[in-house]
Amino acid sequence: MSASLSNDDRCAVDLLLENAPPAQGGVSCFTKSASSDMQKRLAKVEEILHLLDEHVAPEPAKDLAARTVARCLQPTLPPQPPQIQPIANA
C-alpha cells in the first residue's frame, strides 16, 4: 500500500519543517490564518514527525572509522575467472 500526500498535506509538512523549498506550480501554502482543516493536518503531521524522536539511531562502534580506513587501504585482488570442470567421458 502506498500513500500519497495531497497539496494540503505537503503544505503542512512544509510549514512544520520551515526550510522546505517553494511548492512547484506556484501553489502557496502560506496564508494569513490556517483553516481548521489545515490546523488538523498540521497537528497530524506534527504527531507523525514526533514519532521519529522515539527511534534514536544506535551509536556506531567506536572502531568503525579505523576499520573502514583499514579496509579501504587493503589491496584489492583482481577477480578470478570461474573454475571450469572438465566433462567426464562416459
Secondary structure as GFF3:
##gff-version 3
##sequence-region A 1 90
A	DSSP	alpha_helix	7	17	.	.	.	ID=ss1
A	DSSP	three_ten_helix	24	26	.	.	.	ID=ss2
A	DSSP	alpha_helix	36	51	.	.	.	ID=ss3
A	DSSP	three_ten_helix	52	54	.	.	.	ID=ss4
A	DSSP	alpha_helix	64	73	.	.	.	ID=ss5
###
